[in-house]
Amino acid sequence: MMVSLDGFIEDAKGSLEWVLIDEELHAFANDEARDSGVFLYGRRLYETMSAYWPTADADPSEPEVILDFAHIWKAKPKVVFSKTLERVDWNSRLVKDNIGDEIAKLKAEPGGHLSVGGAGLAAACIELGLVDEYRLLVQPVVLGKGKRFFPVAREPISLRLAETRTFASGVVYLRYETAPG
């Protein structure tokens, strides 16, 4: 998840124009996506992704990192959590309720890790204690206000730093594992 230094995933206007994604960062994100077993999406992010990625590889003049991600995205199984959508496409399955039970079943299945996309879904997963790792791409910008990355926590969540990486753009990758508690 792209996040500003002060913890926002969207600016006050709901924009992501402040996000820096160069070829190096995109290639890293592609590798992360390739290692995922299933993409979990909320409605809004699924609609954004499905509006672009199914045909992104139709233009061979697109950069290789774009073509690569389009292929990864189309092939990857996706579970979409929404009470309002009636159907989903592109190797996706719709779940209308019981996020906790569905994710617990998915976590018990073999395969790569589950990749959660969408602020609302991520907040629900955090509140239900279903998040084993936090993978943040911290952007070198302070937004001041907008949509927060983390929901208001009822109690502290202890974490252990597992990995870091700094990109030429100044973006810093932080991977934290939840600490036993």
Helices and strands as residue ranges (DSSP letters): E 2-4, E 8-11, H 23-35, E 36-42, H 43-52, G 53-58, H 64-75, E 78-81, E 92-95, H 99-108, E 113-117, H 119-127, E 133-139, E 146-148, E 159-166, E 172-178
